[in-house]
Every structure is written in C-alpha cells, then in structure tokens.
C-alpha cells in the first residue's frame, strides 16, 4: 500500500490546527472578558442613572431641600421606579441624600464611567 492511498490526518496537521485554535483563543479571550466587564459597568451606570432620575422626581414632587434623606427603595419604589435594582454583580445600590449622586458599592456613575468603560478601563474596576 502506497502513501497516496492512506486516509486521515497526520499528527503534524492536527498539531497545526490545535495551534491555530490556541492562537485564536488567546486573541479572543481578553476581548471577551473586557466586553463583559464593560457591559456590567454600563448596566450599573444605567441603574444609577435610573435611581438619580427617580430621586429628582421625588425631590421635585415633595420639594425636598439639598441634604434631605432619601430612604432608598421605600421612598422611590413603586411611585418613581418599578423596582429597586439589583446589580449585575453582588453589591448595594444607595440613593443617598438629595444633592448627592446615588452609588453602587460606594462609587457613583462618573467613577464607573471613568474606571470601567472604554479604553481607559483600569484594574480598580471590580465588576
């Protein structure tokens, strides 16, 4: 039987395919992880913005002064928000007093925009 009649792949061909797949995974995995972090950050920012808008409506309707306490879900749900958000990761949303932005795990929307979104995302983002 001559070599031209053998069927199947050689070990070298299989190793080349495995190497190509490994290279593609090495390129794709960091991009996937970065995209996942950015989508979580966008979800947090969106929910913080929703809380801020609801708090602004409450402030306007009840004519609250800066520094007035806002009792998170009790004051805002269901009149100004359908439900209190739960994060894409474990954490706590806080409405904070009137005149201060709402926070997620102690950070406001601008912090998440600066540290977790876009090309400037850094290691301090824990999403």
N, C-alpha and C positions, 0 to 999 in steps of 0.2 A: 504494500500500500504506500503510495507516494504522499508527500506532504500536501499537495494540492487537493487531495480528496478528504482531508481531515476537516471536521466541522467544529465550531466552537471558538471561544476566545482564548487568547494566550494570557498568561499571567501578567505580562507587561501591559497589554491592552487594558486589562481590568485595573491594574495599578494606576494607569494614566487617567482613567475615568474617575477613580476614587480621589486622586489628587485634584482634578478639576472641580469635583463637587466640594472638596475641602476648601479650596480657594474661594469658591463662590459663597460658601457659608461664612468664611472669615470676613468677607466683604459685607455680606448682608446682615449678620447678627448685630453688630454695633448700631447699624442704622435702624434696625427693628427696635432695639432697646431704647434708643434715643427717641424714636417716634412714640413709643409707648409712654415714656416719661412726659413728653410734650403734650400728649393728649390728656394725660391725667392733670397736668398743670392747667390746661385750657378748661377742663371740667371744673377744677377748683375756682379758677378766675370767674367763670360763668356763674357759679353758685354764689360766690362772694358779691358779684355784681347784682344778682337777684336779691340777696339779703339787703344790700345797700339801697336798692330801689324801693323795696318794701318798707325799709326804715324811713326813707324820705317821705313816702306816702303817709306813714303813721305820724311823723313829725308835723306834716302839713295839716292833717285832719285834726290832730289833738293839740296843735300849736305848742309843741314842746320846745323848750329852750335848750341851747347847747349845754351838754353835760347831764341832761336828763337821762335817767336809766331806761334801758330797753331790755325787757325780760325775754330775750331770745324768742323761742317758739311761742310762748304764752301770749306775747303781745302781737306777734306778726302772723301766726297761723290761726285760723284759716282765712281771716279777713284780707290780709295783704299778700299771703303766699298760700299755695295749696298744701304744702307740707314742708317740714324743716329738712334741709338737705343732709344727706349722709355722703361722706367723701368717697372718691374713687379708691382711697386708701384709708386706713384707720386714722381717725383724728376727730377733732371737735371744732365745729363752727361756732363763733361767738359774735353776736350782733354788736356789742359794745355800746357805750352811751352815745347820745346824739352828738354829732360833730366829730366823731372818730370813726374811721372805717371799720367794717367788720373784718374778722380774722379767721383763719383756719390754722390751727396749731400755733397760734401766736403771731402769724405773719399775715399781712394784708395783700390785697390783689396786686399792688405795684411790686411787692417783693417777689411774688411768684412770676410776674411778667419779666422781671429783671434777671432772676436766677434760674428759671426753669424752662423758659420758652425761647426758641430761636437759636441762633449761632452763639449767643452769649451764655447759654446754659452752663452751669458750673457744678462742682461737687457738693456745694452746700444745699442743693435741692435734694430732698429726701423722698420724692414721690416715686 
